Amino acid sequence: MSKRRRVREVMRSQVLTVRPETPFKAITVLLASWGVSGVPVVADEGRVVGVVSQRDLLEREIRHRLLRIRPRLRRKVQGSRADELMTTPAITVPRDAGVEEAIRLMEDHGVHRLPVLDDDAKLVGIVGRSDLLRSFLRSDSGLREEVREEVIKRAMAIDPDTLSIAVHNGVVTVSGQVERTGMIPVLVALIRRLDGVVDVRERLTAELDDSHLPIEEPVNTGVIEAFQRHS
């Protein structure tokens, strides 16, 4: 079975960053000039200590406008540097994490990009939603070939010529007959795990109905791992 795509494969290695002492105005200019909505705040030795976003800057402006009404806010507004404006701790992702893990982090924390760290917790890149989405853009022909060779032939040890495989806009349709009914959900689970698969439609029958028999674990460890993750 082919490996799942990792963050390091889709991240951008050139990252716009600011220092903790970078002032509010400079951050605003950077975001506007580069057309980004947030930047990591990086301290010594490449350590990410936070993230400054457009939302942080807007909140600062709102506080600034409230000065006329609440003068006690003056100190916080006047001392506006990156380390005072940033959201901390930063939500980061290891470069060897899977694409799915990065997507879950973004969804769980409501962020649009993640600083990427190496094994020493130093910044090595950044990954955004658009980068992650590109990892799922694959040709139907390439996806069909992977279903045929990696799943059916290699993982399931089935002659791929005995099954019909069609892929249209990421939707995989597999038809034909397999040896046992218990193989069908495993086959479908493995196909669903491939990058680029939008949906799986199975039109499979089986020579032997083994649904009433105790489930035996397959010998192929790759199949076991994939099936357990799916379930």
Secondary structure in CASP SS format (residue, H / E / C, confidence):
PFRMAT SS
TARGET T0000
AUTHOR 0000-0000-0000
METHOD secondary structure of the structure
MODEL  1
M C 1.00
S C 1.00
K C 1.00
R C 1.00
R C 1.00
R E 1.00
V H 1.00
R H 1.00
E H 1.00
V H 1.00
M C 1.00
R E 1.00
S C 1.00
Q C 1.00
V C 1.00
L C 1.00
T C 1.00
V E 1.00
R C 1.00
P C 1.00
E C 1.00
T C 1.00
P E 1.00
F H 1.00
K H 1.00
A H 1.00
I H 1.00
T H 1.00
V H 1.00
L H 1.00
L H 1.00
A H 1.00
S H 1.00
W H 1.00
G C 1.00
V C 1.00
S C 1.00
G E 1.00
V E 1.00
P E 1.00
V E 1.00
V E 1.00
A C 1.00
D H 1.00
E H 1.00
G H 1.00
R E 1.00
V E 1.00
V E 1.00
G E 1.00
V E 1.00
V E 1.00
S E 1.00
Q H 1.00
R H 1.00
D H 1.00
L H 1.00
L H 1.00
E H 1.00
R H 1.00
E H 1.00
I H 1.00
R H 1.00
H H 1.00
R H 1.00
L H 1.00
L H 1.00
R H 1.00
I C 1.00
R C 1.00
P H 1.00
R H 1.00
L H 1.00
R H 1.00
R H 1.00
K H 1.00
V H 1.00
Q H 1.00
G C 1.00
S C 1.00
R E 1.00
A H 1.00
D H 1.00
E H 1.00
L H 1.00
M C 1.00
T E 1.00
T C 1.00
P C 1.00
A C 1.00
I C 1.00
T C 1.00
V E 1.00
P E 1.00
R C 1.00
D C 1.00
A C 1.00
G E 1.00
V H 1.00
E H 1.00
E H 1.00
A H 1.00
I H 1.00
R H 1.00
L H 1.00
M H 1.00
E H 1.00
D H 1.00
H H 1.00
G C 1.00
V C 1.00
H C 1.00
R E 1.00
L E 1.00
P E 1.00
V E 1.00
L E 1.00
D C 1.00
D C 1.00
D C 1.00
A C 1.00
K E 1.00
L E 1.00
V E 1.00
G E 1.00
I E 1.00
V E 1.00
G E 1.00
R H 1.00
S H 1.00
D H 1.00
L H 1.00
L H 1.00
R H 1.00
S C 1.00
F C 1.00
L C 1.00
R C 1.00
S C 1.00
D H 1.00
S H 1.00
G H 1.00
L H 1.00
R H 1.00
E H 1.00
E H 1.00
V H 1.00
R H 1.00
E H 1.00
E H 1.00
V H 1.00
I H 1.00
K H 1.00
R H 1.00
A H 1.00
M C 1.00
A C 1.00
I C 1.00
D C 1.00
P H 1.00
D H 1.00
T H 1.00
L E 1.00
S E 1.00
I E 1.00
A E 1.00
V E 1.00
H E 1.00
N C 1.00
G C 1.00
V E 1.00
V E 1.00
T E 1.00
V E 1.00
S E 1.00
G E 1.00
Q E 1.00
V E 1.00
E E 1.00
R E 1.00
T C 1.00
G C 1.00
M H 1.00
I H 1.00
P H 1.00
V H 1.00
L H 1.00
V H 1.00
A H 1.00
L H 1.00
I H 1.00
R H 1.00
R C 1.00
L C 1.00
D C 1.00
G C 1.00
V C 1.00
V C 1.00
D E 1.00
V E 1.00
R E 1.00
E E 1.00
R E 1.00
L E 1.00
T E 1.00
A E 1.00
E E 1.00
L E 1.00
D C 1.00
D C 1.00
S C 1.00
H C 1.00
L C 1.00
P C 1.00
I C 1.00
E C 1.00
E C 1.00
P C 1.00
V C 1.00
N C 1.00
T H 1.00
G H 1.00
V H 1.00
I H 1.00
E H 1.00
A H 1.00
F H 1.00
Q H 1.00
R H 1.00
H H 1.00
S C 1.00
END
